[in-house]
Amino acid sequence: IAEGTSFALPVPKPTIFVMDPNYQNPKLTQASAGVEHALTPDISVALGYLYVRGSYLTRSTDPNQSAPTTVTTPLLGAGSASFRRNNRSTPHPFTNFARIIEFQSSSSSEYNGATLELVKRFSHGWTSRLAYTYSKVMDNKPDATAVVPGTDDSKYAQDPGNLNADWAPGDNDVRHRPGPSGRRGAPARGSVR
């Protein structure tokens, strides 16, 4: 390199993290109902229902994205499919920053679940339980852990301009859940082991 020669290295644009000035604490509303019936002195059956609604749930979004564009792609065989996507290579609103990760309270969720349970009580404090839960979780991407640009992109809402477009079965949606369990209770005071 000749004396007096200068060259500049490109400086990457920074990613910044901000809080939504209108952030609210999350709110949960819950309701439940249940009924239990003794089939015999040591066997019972129960049916329960649980509803949980989450409002103002925390999520992280990147408002520094260009407007989504419609892309049409050919399908194998015949026809085509169109979808909307954000293009990181097109100019975005705040050009001095790569990404702006904003923590918001703009997400919500809803859980509905019904549980059928069979309980058998044995001697010496032993109890066995067999439960089955059928449930459904709907949400619009409540995830505040999306903080690593490029790696956590799947955790963001697809379109920060239309957050409700992500209202769908949640990442934690498990429709069928069997649950066998057993336990031994503490002996009653003064009882003989």
Secondary structure, DSSP 8 states (H G I E B T S, - for coil): --TT-----------EEEE-TT----EEEEEEEEEEEEEETTEEEEEEEEEEEEEEEEEEE-------EEEEEE-SSS-EEEEEE--TTS--S-TT-S-EEEEEEEEEEEEEEEEEEEEEE-GGGEEEEEEEEEEEEEES---TT--STTTSGGGS-S-TT-GGGG-EE-TT--SEEEEEEEEE----TT---
